[in-house]
């Protein structure tokens, strides 16, 4: 197994208060992440809650919210037979709005990390655009 680390940041003019609800409503994740068909959370958006993500052509993949800092960010973890994936999602104040920070750590087969993160920039940009659009609605 190999350790893979990845980080992507995107700045949005939307305040953190516009991004946070898009994260906590997991049913909306497929609106901004084209790689997801469905995300179901089995309880409230808080540390310890489990859920599943469904991607095209794959069975549902379980995950657990491990850290939730209300309004600021969260971390979720996916444990697979041959890998552990940790996804960190944080909001930071930026000069012109909010910086969305997305970090991924994969402990698993070397090819898994790049495959998991290849569409991350597109997803984070789409999240920023959706947050900005929510302010105009």
N, C-alpha and C positions, 0 to 999 in steps of 0.2 A: 504494500500500500504506500501511497505517496501523499504528501500534504500539499494542497493547492490553495492559494489565497488570491482573492480577487476583490477589487473595490471599484465602484463607479459612483460619481457624484453628478447631480444635475441641480441647477438652480432654477427656481420658479418664482414668479412674482406673487404667487398665492401665499398667504400666511400658513403657518403650520396647522392652524385650526381648520383649514380647508383640505389639507392632505390627510390628517389623522382619521376622519370619518371614512375615507376611501380605504384605509388600511383595516380599520376595525370591522367593517362590513365585508367579510370574506366572500360573500356571494357576489360582490362586485369586482373581485380581483380579475376575472376574465375580461372585464371591460377594458382594462389597461395592460393586461399581460396576455398576448395572443397565444402563448404556449399553454394556457390553462383552459380546460373545458368547464371545470367546476371545482369549487373549494367549499367544503362543509366543515364548520366548527361545531364540536359536540358540547358546547357550553359557552359561557361568557368569554369575552376577549380579555383573559387574564392568565398569568403564569400558571402552568400546570394543565391548562385545557388542551385537549387533543383534537385532531381533525384529520381530514383527508383531502388530498389534491388529486384531481383527475386530469391527465393530459391525453391528447389524442393517441390512440393505439396502445395505451398502457393501463393496467389496472390501477385503482386508487392507491395512492401512496400516503401512508400515515405520517403525521408530523405532530410536534408538541410545542406550544408556546412556552419558552423557558424563562423569558424576561419580558415584562410589560411595564413601561414607564409612561403612564397615561399622558397623552399629548406630545410625547417626545420621541418614543421609539419602542421597538420590540425586537426580540430574537426568537427564531423558531429553529427547531432541530428535527432532522429526518434521519432515522437509523434504518439502514438497509443491511441485508446480510453481509455485504462486502464493503460497506462505506458508511461514514457518518458525515452529514452535511449540516452546516450551521449557517443560517441566513440572518444577518443583522440589518435592521432597517431603522435609520435615525433621521431626525429632523434637527437642523442647526440654523440659527439665525444667520442670514446673509445680508449684505448691504442693500440689495434690491428685493428682498423677500425671504425665501427659505431655501436652504440647501438640503436636498434629499440625498442621504448617504446610504449606499447599499453595499454591504460586505458579505462575502461568501468564503467559507473555509470548508474544504472537502478533504477528508481523510479517506482515501480509497484508490481505486485504479487510476493511473495517471491521465487517461483520456476522459474521465468523468467530469473533472472540473471545467475544462473548456466547453464541453458539451452542455453542461448545466448553465453556464454563464453567457453563452454566445448571444442570446437575445436580451440580456439585461439592459443595455443602453436603450434599446427600443421601448422596453417595458417602463423604465423609469421616466423616459421622455413622455410617454403616453400618460403616465400617472400625473406628471406635472401639468400637462395640457388639460387633463380632466379636472384637476383642482382649480386651475385658472378659469375654465368654462363654468364651474359651479358658482363662481362669484358673479358671473354675468347672467345667470339664470334667474 
